Amino acid sequence: MIERNMIQHCRYLLEHFPAIAILGPRQVGKTMLAKQLGLTWAYFDLESPDNYQRISLDPVLFFKQYSDRVIIDEAQFIPSLFNTLRGVIDADRQKMGRFILTGSSSPELLKQVSESLAGRIAIVELGTLKANEFYQIPLSPLYELFENKITQQSIEILRKKTSQPLQNAQMVNHWLQGGYPEPVLAKDKRFYDQWMDAYRVSYVNRDIGLLFPRLNKVAYQRFLTTLSKLSGTIINKSHLARDIEVDERTVREYLMIAEGTFLWRMLYSYENNVTKSIVKMPKGYIRDSGLLNYLLRIRDLSDLYDYPQVGCLFEAFVIDEIVKGLNAQGITNYQTNYYRTRNGAEIDLILEGYFGVVPIEIKYSTNVQLRQLVSMQNFMKEHHLSLGIVINQGERFEWVTEDIIQIPVGWL
């Protein structure tokens, strides 16, 4: 049983909200996390026919019987549940930590929770295992920097005070296998491959089939195959539509489905710049690196290193590790963007939140060439920023210029 990074943040939220909702893709450990949070709580799984019938027939009666310390798994299967739960919470509004809901693969779930339970429920997103969770070490102290305004001084204090949590080789291993708990913890390659194939089939035929019964599954599967090859790149919807032989409207719908079911993460263009001609098309990537590698038929490190767009795969892996770390630290109200001008100047990731604006370049290499930093230096000058970050496979946490710090990927 692995303790997830998110557990401390969830415990804090249960002390301050009547309910929390744990959202995320299937098979990432939402049920296990909920049960760890509520060890002695009543548990109901809406994928169980008996539990579903009991709650759906009379949710009012159910909540009279179970008005406190209740876990409801896969709550999206009963949409009417949320309106009833609102009344139950309001009947004893000052009491906190009463309900834990989980939900997966439902673009409508977040809307239902937000509209029906606004102010009554805290929402957290659980992804696949982060590297430190797989290796069972504490979350990197790097993410503590984002709790306040991040500066060169705070970076320097961290650099001098602590050592690198993981070796780069450990991170590369995690990059290859990804973080779905069941297959990576089994440490059996044959089972891993079988599990991944079953997951892919189940995602399309079961999850998508239930949510979108009129969807062309064959076309959507073709879309996923093509999309995996575009992970980490700018998405041209018209080109994608032509490749999979559908119209552009269908591609927009497919992208919304992939994003809403937690398979795909979209990065939108950072447009806070009126002096440049900005590329406005979004970028994106398959969230779990292991699933992405499986879809690309990358089976081992040799395949990974030889992949023509290995830099794009590394970039996608790093960005998702960062997002998981920020979420685990309880950092909220931040944005993830990328930046590219029509002249070719590009920055892989721009984080913006209460901590400020932080441009991040992600390099597959082990060292930094100063000519590679021209775009970042120009961006920092134009936006009056005092700090930039380069993440790579280097050995040292060190300043490469007076205002750009190199952070080895093991620090993530």
C-alpha positions in Angstrom: 0.0 0.0 0.0 1.6 3.2 -1.2 0.8 6.5 0.5 0.1 9.1 -2.1 1.5 12.6 -2.1 -2.0 13.9 -2.1 -3.1 12.3 1.2 -2.0 15.1 3.5 -3.6 17.8 1.3 -6.8 15.7 1.3 -6.8 15.4 5.0 -6.5 19.2 5.3 -9.4 19.7 3.0 -11.6 17.3 5.0 -11.0 19.5 8.0 -12.3 22.5 6.1 -15.0 21.2 3.8 -18.0 19.0 4.3 -17.0 16.9 1.3 -14.1 16.3 -1.1 -14.2 14.8 -4.6 -11.2 12.9 -5.9 -11.2 12.9 -9.7 -8.9 11.3 -12.2 -8.5 8.5 -14.8 -9.4 4.9 -14.0 -7.0 2.6 -12.2 -4.8 5.3 -10.6 -5.7 4.6 -7.0 -8.7 6.9 -6.2 -10.5 4.2 -4.3 -7.4 3.2 -2.3 -6.8 6.9 -1.4 -10.4 7.4 -0.4 -10.2 4.3 1.9 -7.0 5.4 3.4 -8.6 8.8 4.2 -11.7 7.1 5.6 -10.5 3.9 7.2 -13.7 3.2 9.1 -16.1 4.9 6.8 -19.1 3.3 5.1 -18.1 2.5 1.5 -20.5 2.3 -1.6 -19.4 1.5 -5.1 -21.8 2.7 -7.8 -20.4 0.2 -10.2 -21.9 -2.5 -8.0 -25.5 -3.2 -9.1 -26.6 -3.6 -5.5 -25.1 -0.3 -4.3 -26.3 1.5 -7.5 -29.9 0.3 -7.0 -30.0 1.1 -3.3 -28.9 4.7 -3.8 -30.5 5.5 -7.1 -34.0 4.3 -6.1 -34.2 6.6 -3.1 -31.2 8.9 -2.5 -33.1 10.8 0.2 -33.6 7.7 2.2 -30.0 6.6 1.7 -28.6 9.8 3.1 -31.0 9.7 6.1 -29.3 6.3 6.9 -25.8 7.5 6.0 -25.4 11.2 6.7 -21.8 11.2 7.8 -18.4 9.5 7.1 -19.4 8.0 3.7 -17.4 7.1 0.6 -19.2 7.0 -2.7 -17.1 5.5 -5.5 -17.7 6.4 -9.2 -20.3 9.0 -8.2 -20.9 10.1 -11.8 -23.2 7.1 -12.4 -26.0 8.8 -10.4 -26.2 12.5 -11.5 -29.2 13.2 -9.2 -27.0 12.3 -6.3 -25.4 15.8 -6.2 -28.6 17.8 -5.7 -29.7 15.5 -2.9 -26.3 15.7 -1.3 -26.4 19.5 -1.3 -29.5 19.4 0.9 -27.9 16.9 3.2 -24.8 19.0 3.7 -26.8 22.2 4.2 -28.8 20.6 6.9 -25.7 20.6 9.0 -23.5 23.1 7.2 -20.9 23.6 9.9 -19.9 19.9 10.1 -16.8 19.1 8.1 -15.3 15.9 6.7 -18.5 14.0 6.0 -18.3 12.7 2.5 -15.7 11.5 0.0 -16.7 11.1 -3.6 -14.6 9.7 -6.4 -15.2 9.9 -10.1 -13.4 9.0 -13.3 -13.8 9.3 -17.1 -16.6 11.8 -17.0 -16.4 15.3 -18.5 -19.8 16.0 -17.0 -18.8 15.1 -13.5 -16.8 18.3 -12.7 -19.7 20.3 -14.0 -22.2 18.5 -11.8 -20.0 18.9 -8.7 -19.2 22.5 -9.4 -22.8 23.5 -10.1 -24.6 21.5 -7.4 -22.0 21.6 -4.6 -20.3 24.9 -5.0 -18.7 26.1 -1.8 -19.5 22.7 -0.1 -16.9 20.5 -1.7 -13.2 20.6 -2.5 -12.0 19.0 -5.7 -8.6 17.3 -6.1 -7.2 15.5 -9.1 -5.3 12.3 -8.7 -3.0 11.2 -11.5 -0.8 8.1 -12.0 2.0 7.6 -9.6 4.6 10.3 -9.4 8.2 9.2 -9.4 8.7 9.7 -5.7 5.6 7.7 -5.0 6.9 4.7 -7.0 10.3 4.9 -5.2 8.5 5.6 -1.9 10.5 8.7 -0.9 9.0 12.0 0.3 7.9 14.6 -2.2 10.8 16.8 -3.4 11.2 20.1 -1.4 11.3 21.9 -4.8 7.5 22.3 -4.8 7.6 24.2 -1.5 9.1 27.1 -3.4 5.7 27.7 -5.1 3.9 28.3 -1.9 5.2 31.9 -2.0 6.7 34.3 -4.5 9.5 32.3 -6.1 12.8 34.2 -6.3 16.5 33.7 -6.9 17.0 33.9 -3.1 14.5 31.1 -2.3 16.0 29.0 -5.0 19.5 29.5 -3.6 18.4 28.6 -0.1 16.9 25.3 -1.4 20.0 24.5 -3.5 22.3 24.9 -0.5 20.1 23.2 2.1 19.0 19.9 0.4 20.3 17.2 -1.9 18.8 15.7 -5.1 15.9 13.4 -4.1 16.3 10.9 -7.0 19.0 10.0 -9.5 18.4 10.9 -13.1 18.5 7.2 -14.0 15.6 6.5 -11.6 13.6 9.2 -13.3 14.4 7.8 -16.8 13.1 4.4 -15.6 9.9 6.0 -14.4 9.6 7.9 -17.6 9.7 4.6 -19.5 7.2 2.7 -17.5 4.8 5.4 -16.4 2.8 5.4 -13.2 -0.3 3.2 -13.4 0.0 1.5 -10.0 -1.0 -2.1 -10.8 1.3 -2.8 -13.8 4.4 -0.9 -12.6 4.2 -2.4 -9.1 3.9 -5.9 -10.4 7.3 -5.7 -12.0 6.4 -8.2 -14.6 6.9 -7.1 -18.2 4.5 -9.6 -19.7 1.7 -8.6 -17.3 2.6 -4.9 -17.9 2.0 -5.3 -21.7 -1.2 -7.2 -21.2 -2.5 -4.7 -18.7 -1.8 -1.8 -20.9 -3.6 -3.4 -23.9 -6.6 -4.2 -21.7 -6.6 -0.6 -20.4 -6.6 0.8 -23.9 -9.4 -1.5 -25.0 -11.4 -0.8 -21.9 -11.0 3.0 -22.2 -12.4 3.0 -25.7 -15.0 0.3 -25.5 -16.2 0.7 -22.0 -15.6 4.3 -20.7 -16.0 6.1 -23.9 -18.8 3.8 -25.0 -20.8 4.5 -21.8 -20.3 8.2 -21.9 -20.7 8.7 -25.7 -22.7 5.8 -27.1 -23.0 7.4 -30.5 -19.3 8.0 -30.9 -17.5 6.2 -33.8 -15.2 4.0 -31.8 -13.1 3.0 -34.8 -12.5 6.7 -35.7 -11.8 7.6 -32.1 -9.2 4.7 -31.8 -7.5 6.0 -35.0 -7.5 9.5 -33.4 -5.8 8.2 -30.3 -3.1 6.4 -32.3 -2.4 9.6 -34.3 -2.6 11.8 -31.2 0.0 9.8 -29.4 2.5 10.6 -32.1 1.8 14.3 -31.7 2.4 14.3 -27.9 4.5 17.2 -26.9 3.9 19.1 -30.2 1.7 21.9 -31.4 -1.7 20.5 -32.5 -3.0 21.7 -35.9 -6.6 20.5 -35.9 -7.1 20.7 -39.6 -4.0 18.6 -40.2 -5.2 16.1 -37.6 -8.6 15.9 -39.2 -7.1 15.2 -42.5 -4.9 12.4 -41.1 -7.7 10.5 -39.5 -10.3 11.3 -42.2 -12.8 13.2 -40.2 -13.9 16.9 -40.2 -12.3 19.5 -37.9 -15.4 19.8 -35.7 -15.1 16.1 -34.9 -11.4 16.6 -34.0 -12.4 19.3 -31.6 -14.9 17.0 -30.0 -12.4 14.2 -29.8 -9.8 16.5 -28.1 -12.4 17.6 -25.6 -13.2 14.0 -24.8 -9.6 13.0 -24.4 -9.0 16.0 -22.1 -12.2 15.5 -20.2 -11.4 11.8 -19.5 -8.0 12.7 -18.1 -6.1 11.0 -20.9 -4.7 14.2 -22.5 -3.5 17.5 -21.1 -3.8 20.6 -23.2 -1.3 23.5 -23.0 -2.5 26.7 -24.4 -0.5 29.5 -25.8 0.8 32.2 -23.5 -0.6 35.4 -25.1 0.3 38.0 -22.6 2.5 39.8 -25.2 1.2 42.4 -27.6 4.6 43.1 -29.3 5.1 39.6 -30.7 3.3 37.5 -33.3 2.3 34.5 -31.2 1.5 31.0 -32.4 -2.0 30.4 -30.9 -2.5 26.7 -31.6 -2.4 24.6 -28.5 0.1 21.9 -27.5 -0.7 18.8 -25.6 0.4 15.3 -24.5 -0.8 12.0 -23.3 -0.6 12.4 -19.5 1.0 9.1 -18.5 4.3 8.4 -20.1 4.0 4.7 -19.8 0.7 4.6 -21.7 2.2 6.9 -24.3 5.2 4.7 -24.7 3.0 1.7 -25.0 0.9 3.4 -27.7 4.1 4.3 -29.6 5.4 0.6 -29.2 8.3 1.8 -27.1 9.2 -1.3 -25.0 12.6 -0.6 -23.5 15.2 2.2 -22.9 16.8 1.5 -26.3 13.5 2.1 -28.1 13.0 5.2 -26.0 16.4 6.7 -26.8 16.1 5.9 -30.5 12.6 7.4 -30.9 12.9 10.3 -33.4 11.0 12.8 -31.2 12.5 11.6 -27.8 12.8 15.3 -26.8 9.1 15.8 -27.1 8.4 12.7 -25.0 10.8 13.9 -22.3 9.2 17.3 -22.3 5.7 15.8 -21.8 7.0 13.6 -18.9 8.6 16.5 -17.1 5.6 18.8 -17.4 3.3 16.1 -15.9 5.7 15.5 -13.1 5.7 19.2 -12.3 1.9 19.4 -12.4 1.5 16.4 -10.1 4.0 18.0 -7.7 2.2 21.3 -7.6 -1.2 19.6 -7.1 0.2 17.4 -4.3 1.6 20.5 -2.5 -1.9 22.0 -2.6 -0.9 24.8 -5.0 -4.1 26.1 -6.6 -5.1 28.8 -9.1 -2.1 28.5 -11.4 -1.9 28.2 -15.1 0.3 26.1 -17.4 1.1 27.5 -20.9 3.7 27.4 -23.5 5.1 30.2 -25.6 6.1 30.3 -29.2 6.4 33.2 -31.7 6.1 32.9 -35.4 9.8 33.6 -35.6 10.5 30.4 -33.8 11.3 31.6 -30.3 9.9 29.1 -27.9 9.6 28.3 -24.2 8.3 24.8 -23.3 6.4 25.7 -20.1 5.3 28.9 -18.4 3.8 28.6 -14.9 1.8 31.6 -13.7 0.2 31.9 -10.2 0.6 33.6 -6.9 4.3 32.6 -7.0 4.7 34.8 -10.1 5.6 34.0 -13.8 8.2 31.3 -14.2 9.5 30.3 -17.6 10.8 26.7 -17.8 12.9 25.2 -20.6 13.0 21.4 -20.7 16.1 19.8 -22.4 16.7 16.1 -23.0 20.4 16.8 -22.9 22.8 16.7 -19.9 24.2 20.2 -20.4 23.0 23.7 -21.4 24.3 25.6 -24.4 24.0 29.3 -23.8 22.6 29.8 -27.4 19.7 27.6 -26.3 18.7 30.2 -23.7 18.3 33.2 -26.0 14.5 32.8 -26.2 14.2 32.6 -22.5 16.5 35.5 -21.9 14.5 37.7 -24.3 11.2 36.6 -22.7 12.5 37.4 -19.3 13.7 40.8 -20.4 10.4 41.6 -22.1 8.3 40.6 -19.0 10.7 41.9 -16.4 11.4 38.5 -14.8 14.3 37.8 -12.5 14.3 34.0 -12.7 14.2 31.3 -15.4 14.5 27.5 -15.0 16.1 24.8 -17.2 15.3 21.2 -16.4 17.5 18.5 -17.9 19.5 15.4 -17.2 22.5 17.4 -15.8 24.3 16.4 -12.7 24.2 19.6 -10.7 21.7 22.1 -9.4 23.5 25.3 -10.5 23.2 28.7 -12.0 24.0 28.7 -15.7 23.6 32.4 -16.0 23.1 35.0 -13.3 19.3 34.5 -13.5 18.7 31.1 -15.0 19.0 28.0 -12.8 19.7 24.4 -14.1 17.6 21.8 -12.1 18.4 18.1 -12.7 15.2 16.1 -13.5 15.8 14.0 -10.3 14.7 17.1 -8.3 11.2 16.8 -9.6 
